[in-house]
Structures are given as structure tokens and as C-alpha cells.
Amino acid sequence: MRIGRLDDGGVTRLTLHGELDLDTGDLVEEQVTGALRDRPESLVLDLEGLTFCDSAGIDVLLLSREAVRRAGARFRVTRPRGIVLRSLEVTGLLEILTSDREPAGGRP
């Protein structure tokens, strides 16, 4: 797992490359926590380079979303593709993670 970071104004973008699973989830959580120390208005996780995401990885995405929202920032996942896109679709999480709006009925 490689993670790139780009800060542009109030937006921090973390680009994930490789596999997001039980072995690499801690690295993503560390990067999200580090990014939040700089108090961005919005944090974006770019998943275009992610080639695999298991249930532990999905949990990391949801926990990241919660951490960012608790910090008062917006959160959004962008550009999932392939098996990662399919995993988010079948779990019903694609719209929740790719929108920075609060879902109807409150948080999932």
C-alpha cells in the first residue's frame, strides 16, 4: 500500500494505491488522522489506484468517514473502479461514501 497526499486549499486528497485489507488498514487510518491534524475543510480518499478492498478495508473507509465528520470536515471517496467499485455497490455503500452530503435519515 502506497498513499500519496495532496493539499489544495482546504481540501486534502489521499490517493491509495495497492490493496486495502486487514494488513494495510492501519496505514490508511494513520494517514487520515495525520491529515485531520491540519484541519482540512474536506478530506478526499482517491481509490483509483486501489486494486482490492476486503471487508476490513471497507470498515476502514467507514471509520475514516466518521473520524472526518467528527472533526467537522466533509468526507468523500472518489474514483473507485473494478472489484473495489463492485464491492461498494453490492454492500450499498457506494452512494454513502462518494457523497459528502449527509444521507437521508441520519448517519448509517
C-alpha positions in Angstrom: 0.0 0.0 0.0 1.2 3.4 -1.0 -0.6 6.6 0.0 0.0 10.0 -1.7 -1.1 13.2 -0.2 -2.0 16.5 -1.9 -3.2 19.6 0.0 -5.0 22.1 -2.1 -6.6 25.0 -0.2 -9.0 23.4 2.3 -9.0 20.0 0.6 -6.7 17.2 1.4 -6.6 14.3 -1.1 -5.1 11.0 -0.1 -4.5 8.7 -3.1 -4.5 5.0 -2.2 -2.5 2.5 -4.3 -2.5 -1.2 -3.8 -4.7 -3.4 -1.5 -6.8 -2.2 1.4 -7.2 -5.0 3.8 -6.5 -6.1 7.4 -2.8 -5.7 6.8 -2.9 -2.2 5.4 -5.9 -0.6 7.1 -3.8 0.8 9.9 -1.7 2.8 7.4 -4.8 4.4 6.0 -6.1 5.3 9.5 -2.7 6.8 10.4 -2.8 9.0 7.2 -6.4 10.1 7.8 -5.5 11.0 11.4 -2.4 12.9 10.3 -4.4 14.8 7.7 -7.0 15.8 10.2 -4.4 17.4 12.4 -4.1 20.1 9.7 -7.9 20.8 9.9 -8.9 20.5 6.3 -12.4 21.6 5.2 -12.7 18.4 3.2 -10.8 15.1 3.0 -11.0 13.0 -0.2 -9.8 9.4 -0.5 -9.0 8.7 -4.1 -9.4 5.0 -4.8 -8.4 4.9 -8.4 -5.2 3.0 -7.6 -6.8 0.6 -5.2 -6.8 -2.9 -6.7 -8.5 -4.7 -3.8 -10.6 -3.9 -0.8 -12.0 -6.6 1.6 -14.4 -6.2 4.5 -11.7 -4.9 6.8 -10.9 -2.3 4.2 -14.5 -1.2 3.9 -14.6 -0.9 7.7 -11.5 1.4 7.4 -13.4 3.6 4.9 -16.4 3.9 7.2 -14.3 4.6 10.2 -12.4 7.2 8.3 -15.7 8.8 7.2 -16.8 9.0 10.8 -13.5 10.4 12.1 -13.5 13.2 9.4 -17.1 14.1 10.1 -16.5 14.2 13.9 -13.6 16.6 13.1 -16.2 18.9 11.4 -14.9 18.3 7.8 -16.5 16.8 4.7 -15.5 13.3 3.5 -15.8 11.7 0.1 -14.4 8.7 -1.7 -13.7 9.2 -5.4 -12.9 7.1 -8.4 -13.4 3.5 -7.2 -13.0 1.0 -10.0 -13.1 -2.7 -10.8 -13.6 -5.0 -7.8 -13.4 -2.1 -5.4 -16.3 -0.4 -7.2 -18.3 -3.6 -7.2 -17.7 -4.2 -3.5 -19.0 -0.8 -2.6 -22.0 -1.3 -4.9 -23.1 -4.7 -3.5 -22.7 -3.5 0.1 -24.8 -0.5 -0.6 -22.1 1.9 0.4 -21.1 3.5 -2.9 -23.5 6.4 -2.6 -22.8 6.9 1.1 -19.1 7.1 0.6 -19.0 9.0 -2.7 -21.3 11.8 -1.5 -20.2 14.4 1.0 -23.8 15.1 2.0 -25.5 13.5 5.0 -27.7 10.6 3.9 -31.5 10.9 4.5 -32.4 9.6 7.9 -29.1 10.4 9.5 -25.8 8.5 9.5 -25.6 4.9 8.6 
